């Protein structure tokens, strides 16, 4: 499928899948450097970790919210 026909959940899942594959490729070697970038702090792996952290936070945030019921005494609901 192409991007215009993907749901947000499918796009999120593809981003997570890609980030995990990047982390496998850019895993720190025995010398403490990335085998692909040859740098001690691989910016590509850092970006992939940040994406996974953000995706996890969004997932936790979206599932943690509960539907609210309107309060009949709330002045903002009157209208």
N, CA, C and O atoms as CSV, one atom per row, in Angstrom:
chain,resi,resn,atom,element,x,y,z
A,1,UNK,N,N,0.831,-1.187,0.000
A,1,UNK,CA,C,0.000,0.000,0.000
A,1,UNK,C,C,0.871,1.244,0.000
A,1,UNK,O,O,2.002,1.237,0.484
A,2,UNK,N,N,0.330,2.278,-0.539
A,2,UNK,CA,C,1.060,3.536,-0.552
A,2,UNK,C,C,0.575,4.433,0.576
A,2,UNK,O,O,-0.490,4.209,1.151
A,3,UNK,N,N,1.359,5.438,0.881
A,3,UNK,CA,C,1.117,6.278,2.044
A,3,UNK,C,C,-0.265,6.936,2.094
A,3,UNK,O,O,-0.844,6.986,3.180
A,4,UNK,N,N,-0.829,7.440,1.004
A,4,UNK,CA,C,-2.132,8.101,1.141
A,4,UNK,C,C,-3.244,7.174,1.640
A,4,UNK,O,O,-4.280,7.642,2.114
A,5,UNK,N,N,-3.031,5.874,1.533
A,5,UNK,CA,C,-4.078,4.946,1.922
A,5,UNK,C,C,-3.811,4.275,3.262
A,5,UNK,O,O,-4.549,3.371,3.657
A,6,UNK,N,N,-2.774,4.701,3.963
A,6,UNK,CA,C,-2.452,4.105,5.260
A,6,UNK,C,C,-3.125,4.868,6.385
A,6,UNK,O,O,-3.277,6.088,6.324
A,7,UNK,N,N,-3.519,4.144,7.399
A,7,UNK,CA,C,-4.067,4.800,8.581
A,7,UNK,C,C,-2.918,5.328,9.428
A,7,UNK,O,O,-1.758,4.981,9.204
A,8,UNK,N,N,-3.244,6.159,10.392
A,8,UNK,CA,C,-2.207,6.683,11.282
A,8,UNK,C,C,-1.527,5.565,12.068
A,8,UNK,O,O,-0.325,5.627,12.326
A,9,UNK,N,N,-2.281,4.563,12.442
A,9,UNK,CA,C,-1.701,3.437,13.174
A,9,UNK,C,C,-0.715,2.669,12.296
A,9,UNK,O,O,0.329,2.229,12.778
A,10,UNK,N,N,-1.034,2.504,11.023
A,10,UNK,CA,C,-0.127,1.810,10.116
A,10,UNK,C,C,1.156,2.605,9.882
A,10,UNK,O,O,2.242,2.029,9.815
A,11,UNK,N,N,1.032,3.914,9.759
A,11,UNK,CA,C,2.214,4.758,9.600
A,11,UNK,C,C,3.080,4.680,10.839
A,11,UNK,O,O,4.301,4.558,10.742
A,12,UNK,N,N,2.452,4.749,12.011
A,12,UNK,CA,C,3.189,4.647,13.277
A,12,UNK,C,C,3.916,3.305,13.364
A,12,UNK,O,O,5.078,3.253,13.765
A,13,UNK,N,N,3.236,2.224,12.989
A,13,UNK,CA,C,3.855,0.903,13.040
A,13,UNK,C,C,5.034,0.790,12.081
A,13,UNK,O,O,6.035,0.153,12.408
A,14,UNK,N,N,4.929,1.398,10.907
A,14,UNK,CA,C,6.050,1.360,9.960
A,14,UNK,C,C,7.237,2.170,10.466
A,14,UNK,O,O,8.387,1.775,10.273
A,15,UNK,N,N,6.964,3.303,11.113
A,15,UNK,CA,C,8.048,4.091,11.699
A,15,UNK,C,C,8.762,3.303,12.792
A,15,UNK,O,O,9.991,3.311,12.868
A,16,UNK,N,N,7.993,2.628,13.631
A,16,UNK,CA,C,8.582,1.818,14.698
A,16,UNK,C,C,9.398,0.672,14.117
A,16,UNK,O,O,10.502,0.394,14.586
A,17,UNK,N,N,8.869,0.016,13.112
A,17,UNK,CA,C,9.574,-1.081,12.465
A,17,UNK,C,C,10.905,-0.606,11.882
A,17,UNK,O,O,11.929,-1.270,12.041
A,18,UNK,N,N,10.886,0.537,11.213
A,18,UNK,CA,C,12.097,1.087,10.612
A,18,UNK,C,C,13.105,1.497,11.681
A,18,UNK,O,O,14.301,1.250,11.527
A,19,UNK,N,N,12.639,2.117,12.756
A,19,UNK,CA,C,13.542,2.532,13.836
A,19,UNK,C,C,14.216,1.327,14.480
A,19,UNK,O,O,15.402,1.379,14.806
A,20,UNK,N,N,13.475,0.253,14.662
A,20,UNK,CA,C,14.073,-0.959,15.246
A,20,UNK,C,C,15.118,-1.563,14.312
A,20,UNK,O,O,16.153,-2.044,14.772
A,21,UNK,N,N,14.858,-1.542,13.011
A,21,UNK,CA,C,15.842,-2.058,12.047
A,21,UNK,C,C,17.104,-1.201,12.051
A,21,UNK,O,O,18.214,-1.725,11.951
A,22,UNK,N,N,16.938,0.109,12.165
A,22,UNK,CA,C,18.093,1.010,12.236
A,22,UNK,C,C,18.910,0.719,13.485
A,22,UNK,O,O,20.139,0.683,13.433
A,23,UNK,N,N,18.233,0.511,14.601
A,23,UNK,CA,C,18.961,0.227,15.846
A,23,UNK,C,C,19.722,-1.095,15.758
A,23,UNK,O,O,20.795,-1.227,16.347
A,24,UNK,N,N,19.186,-2.070,15.035
A,24,UNK,CA,C,19.924,-3.324,14.844
A,24,UNK,C,C,21.189,-3.091,14.039
A,24,UNK,O,O,22.243,-3.639,14.362
A,25,UNK,N,N,21.092,-2.280,12.992
A,25,UNK,CA,C,22.246,-2.027,12.134
A,25,UNK,C,C,23.291,-1.135,12.805
A,25,UNK,O,O,24.490,-1.310,12.588
A,26,UNK,N,N,22.843,-0.196,13.604
A,26,UNK,CA,C,23.739,0.794,14.206
A,26,UNK,C,C,24.047,0.472,15.669
A,26,UNK,O,O,24.317,1.375,16.460
A,27,UNK,N,N,24.006,-0.799,16.023
A,27,UNK,CA,C,24.329,-1.221,17.383
A,27,UNK,C,C,25.809,-0.959,17.661
A,27,UNK,O,O,26.664,-1.201,16.810
A,28,UNK,N,N,26.093,-0.464,18.855
A,28,UNK,CA,C,27.463,-0.149,19.229
A,28,UNK,C,C,28.323,-1.402,19.224
A,28,UNK,O,O,27.942,-2.440,19.766
A,29,UNK,N,N,29.498,-1.287,18.597
A,29,UNK,CA,C,30.418,-2.412,18.507
A,29,UNK,C,C,31.260,-2.560,19.762
A,29,UNK,O,O,31.090,-1.797,20.713
A,30,UNK,N,N,32.158,-3.521,19.778
A,30,UNK,CA,C,32.999,-3.759,20.955
A,30,UNK,C,C,33.946,-2.592,21.264
A,30,UNK,O,O,34.385,-2.432,22.403
A,31,UNK,N,N,34.256,-1.783,20.252
A,31,UNK,CA,C,35.130,-0.634,20.482
A,31,UNK,C,C,34.356,0.605,20.920
A,31,UNK,O,O,34.952,1.667,21.105
A,32,UNK,N,N,33.026,0.489,21.092
A,32,UNK,CA,C,32.195,1.596,21.549
A,32,UNK,C,C,31.738,2.524,20.444
A,32,UNK,O,O,31.165,3.580,20.712
A,33,UNK,N,N,31.989,2.135,19.195
A,33,UNK,CA,C,31.588,2.974,18.071
A,33,UNK,C,C,30.583,2.237,17.198
A,33,UNK,O,O,30.528,1.007,17.183
A,34,UNK,N,N,29.798,3.011,16.479
A,34,UNK,CA,C,28.823,2.460,15.543
A,34,UNK,C,C,29.576,1.835,14.371
A,34,UNK,O,O,30.455,2.489,13.809
A,35,UNK,N,N,29.270,0.595,13.977
A,35,UNK,CA,C,29.976,-0.026,12.861
A,35,UNK,C,C,29.666,0.613,11.505
A,35,UNK,O,O,30.456,0.477,10.571
A,36,UNK,N,N,28.539,1.301,11.384
A,36,UNK,CA,C,28.167,1.929,10.120
A,36,UNK,C,C,28.741,3.347,10.041
A,36,UNK,O,O,29.397,3.706,9.063
A,37,UNK,N,N,28.488,4.150,11.084
A,37,UNK,CA,C,28.910,5.554,11.086
A,37,UNK,C,C,30.336,5.749,11.606
A,37,UNK,O,O,30.968,6.765,11.318
A,38,UNK,N,N,30.831,4.797,12.354
A,38,UNK,CA,C,32.160,4.844,12.966
A,38,UNK,C,C,32.312,6.020,13.929
A,38,UNK,O,O,33.397,6.587,14.054
A,39,UNK,N,N,31.240,6.379,14.598
A,39,UNK,CA,C,31.288,7.450,15.593
A,39,UNK,C,C,30.890,6.875,16.946
A,39,UNK,O,O,30.120,5.916,17.006
A,40,UNK,N,N,31.405,7.450,18.039
A,40,UNK,CA,C,31.051,6.934,19.368
A,40,UNK,C,C,29.575,7.143,19.714
A,40,UNK,O,O,28.950,6.259,20.300
A,41,UNK,N,N,29.027,8.267,19.368
A,41,UNK,CA,C,27.608,8.549,19.636
A,41,UNK,C,C,26.896,8.688,18.300
A,41,UNK,O,O,26.823,9.778,17.731
A,42,UNK,N,N,26.382,7.592,17.815
A,42,UNK,CA,C,25.772,7.559,16.483
A,42,UNK,C,C,24.498,8.420,16.460
A,42,UNK,O,O,23.552,8.136,17.194
A,43,UNK,N,N,24.468,9.464,15.627
A,43,UNK,CA,C,23.266,10.310,15.569
A,43,UNK,C,C,22.064,9.590,14.970
A,43,UNK,O,O,20.923,9.919,15.296
A,44,UNK,N,N,22.300,8.628,14.113
A,44,UNK,CA,C,21.192,7.879,13.498
A,44,UNK,C,C,20.513,7.005,14.557
A,44,UNK,O,O,19.285,6.951,14.629
A,45,UNK,N,N,21.316,6.325,15.375
A,45,UNK,CA,C,20.752,5.490,16.435
A,45,UNK,C,C,20.038,6.354,17.477
A,45,UNK,O,O,19.004,5.959,18.015
A,46,UNK,N,N,20.593,7.530,17.755
A,46,UNK,CA,C,19.948,8.436,18.704
A,46,UNK,C,C,18.585,8.873,18.184
A,46,UNK,O,O,17.614,8.908,18.940
A,47,UNK,N,N,18.505,9.205,16.904
A,47,UNK,CA,C,17.223,9.598,16.313
A,47,UNK,C,C,16.219,8.447,16.350
A,47,UNK,O,O,15.035,8.665,16.603
A,48,UNK,N,N,16.688,7.220,16.099
A,48,UNK,CA,C,15.794,6.059,16.147
A,48,UNK,C,C,15.288,5.825,17.568
A,48,UNK,O,O,14.114,5.513,17.766
A,49,UNK,N,N,16.172,5.975,18.559
A,49,UNK,CA,C,15.745,5.830,19.964
A,49,UNK,C,C,14.730,6.902,20.338
A,49,UNK,O,O,13.749,6.619,21.025
A,50,UNK,N,N,14.962,8.131,19.889
A,50,UNK,CA,C,14.026,9.220,20.175
A,50,UNK,C,C,12.663,8.951,19.544
A,50,UNK,O,O,11.631,9.240,20.151
A,51,UNK,N,N,12.651,8.408,18.344
A,51,UNK,CA,C,11.391,8.085,17.686
A,51,UNK,C,C,10.636,7.002,18.464
A,51,UNK,O,O,9.423,7.102,18.651
A,52,UNK,N,N,11.351,5.971,18.915
A,52,UNK,CA,C,10.697,4.912,19.691
A,52,UNK,C,C,10.164,5.444,21.014
A,52,UNK,O,O,9.073,5.065,21.441
A,53,UNK,N,N,10.928,6.324,21.666
A,53,UNK,CA,C,10.456,6.929,22.913
A,53,UNK,C,C,9.196,7.756,22.679
A,53,UNK,O,O,8.236,7.673,23.445
A,54,UNK,N,N,9.208,8.553,21.614
A,54,UNK,CA,C,8.048,9.381,21.305
A,54,UNK,C,C,6.832,8.527,20.965
A,54,UNK,O,O,5.719,8.826,21.398
A,55,UNK,N,N,7.041,7.473,20.196
A,55,UNK,CA,C,5.919,6.599,19.833
A,55,UNK,C,C,5.342,5.914,21.063
A,55,UNK,O,O,4.129,5.729,21.160
A,56,UNK,N,N,6.197,5.539,21.996
A,56,UNK,CA,C,5.718,4.902,23.225
A,56,UNK,C,C,4.953,5.895,24.090
A,56,UNK,O,O,3.914,5.557,24.657
A,57,UNK,N,N,5.463,7.118,24.192
A,57,UNK,CA,C,4.772,8.129,24.999
A,57,UNK,C,C,3.410,8.465,24.416
A,57,UNK,O,O,2.441,8.622,25.157
A,58,UNK,N,N,3.327,8.576,23.103
A,58,UNK,CA,C,2.044,8.878,22.459
A,58,UNK,C,C,1.074,7.736,22.693
A,58,UNK,O,O,-0.103,7.969,22.965
A,59,UNK,N,N,1.553,6.501,22.592
A,59,UNK,CA,C,0.686,5.342,22.817
A,59,UNK,C,C,0.187,5.326,24.256
A,59,UNK,O,O,-0.998,5.099,24.500
A,60,UNK,N,N,1.085,5.566,25.212
A,60,UNK,CA,C,0.669,5.582,26.611
A,60,UNK,C,C,-0.292,6.721,26.883
A,60,UNK,O,O,-1.264,6.560,27.622
A,61,UNK,N,N,-0.018,7.880,26.282
A,61,UNK,CA,C,-0.861,9.035,26.510
A,61,UNK,C,C,-2.251,8.831,25.931
A,61,UNK,O,O,-3.246,9.181,26.566
A,62,UNK,N,N,-2.328,8.271,24.740
A,62,UNK,CA,C,-3.628,8.122,24.100
A,62,UNK,C,C,-4.466,7.033,24.759
A,62,UNK,O,O,-5.693,7.128,24.747
A,63,UNK,N,N,-3.855,6.013,25.328
A,63,UNK,CA,C,-4.639,4.965,25.966
A,63,UNK,C,C,-4.941,5.296,27.418
A,63,UNK,O,O,-5.819,4.678,28.020
A,64,UNK,N,N,-4.226,6.267,27.993
A,64,UNK,CA,C,-4.437,6.599,29.396
A,64,UNK,C,C,-5.618,7.543,29.592
A,64,UNK,O,O,-6.134,7.655,30.704
A,65,UNK,N,N,-6.048,8.212,28.556
A,65,UNK,CA,C,-7.153,9.153,28.712
A,65,UNK,C,C,-8.467,8.405,28.716
A,65,UNK,O,O,-8.674,7.472,27.940
A,66,UNK,N,N,-9.329,8.817,29.580
A,66,UNK,CA,C,-10.644,8.199,29.673
A,66,UNK,C,C,-11.680,9.169,29.129
A,66,UNK,O,O,-11.501,10.383,29.230
A,67,UNK,N,N,-12.737,8.668,28.566
A,67,UNK,CA,C,-13.774,9.575,28.093
A,67,UNK,C,C,-14.379,10.336,29.261
A,67,UNK,O,O,-14.668,9.767,30.314
A,68,UNK,N,N,-14.560,11.614,29.056
A,68,UNK,CA,C,-15.110,12.439,30.132
A,68,UNK,C,C,-16.611,12.587,29.953
A,68,UNK,O,O,-17.130,12.600,28.837
A,69,UNK,N,N,-17.275,12.694,31.061
A,69,UNK,CA,C,-18.708,12.961,31.024
A,69,UNK,C,C,-18.912,14.419,31.360
A,69,UNK,O,O,-18.211,14.965,32.213
A,70,UNK,N,N,-19.847,15.046,30.713
A,70,UNK,CA,C,-20.065,16.464,30.963
A,70,UNK,C,C,-20.770,16.657,32.304
A,70,UNK,O,O,-21.670,15.905,32.677
A,71,UNK,N,N,-20.337,17.669,32.996
A,71,UNK,CA,C,-20.914,18.023,34.293
A,71,UNK,C,C,-22.033,19.030,34.050
A,71,UNK,O,O,-21.789,20.081,33.457
A,72,UNK,N,N,-23.242,18.740,34.488
A,72,UNK,CA,C,-24.346,19.685,34.226
A,72,UNK,C,C,-24.145,21.015,34.938
A,72,UNK,O,O,-24.757,22.011,34.550
A,73,UNK,N,N,-23.298,21.060,35.976
A,73,UNK,CA,C,-23.068,22.308,36.700
A,73,UNK,C,C,-21.910,23.124,36.127
A,73,UNK,O,O,-21.613,24.211,36.623
A,74,UNK,N,N,-21.268,22.616,35.106
A,74,UNK,CA,C,-20.124,23.319,34.502
A,74,UNK,C,C,-20.643,24.431,33.599
A,74,UNK,O,O,-21.412,24.163,32.676
A,75,UNK,N,N,-20.230,25.691,33.853
A,75,UNK,CA,C,-20.754,26.794,33.042
A,75,UNK,C,C,-20.305,26.751,31.581
A,75,UNK,O,O,-20.958,27.354,30.729
A,76,UNK,N,N,-19.217,26.062,31.270
A,76,UNK,CA,C,-18.759,26.000,29.880
A,76,UNK,C,C,-19.681,25.109,29.051
A,76,UNK,O,O,-19.792,25.299,27.840
A,77,UNK,N,N,-20.344,24.141,29.683
A,77,UNK,CA,C,-21.238,23.267,28.936
A,77,UNK,C,C,-22.575,23.916,28.625
A,77,UNK,O,O,-23.288,23.470,27.727
A,78,UNK,N,N,-22.919,24.960,29.356
A,78,UNK,CA,C,-24.196,25.616,29.124
A,78,UNK,C,C,-24.105,26.447,27.837
A,78,UNK,O,O,-23.218,27.289,27.698
A,79,UNK,N,N,-24.970,26.219,26.957
A,79,UNK,CA,C,-24.835,27.087,25.821
A,79,UNK,C,C,-25.608,26.761,24.689
A,79,UNK,O,O,-25.545,27.460,23.677
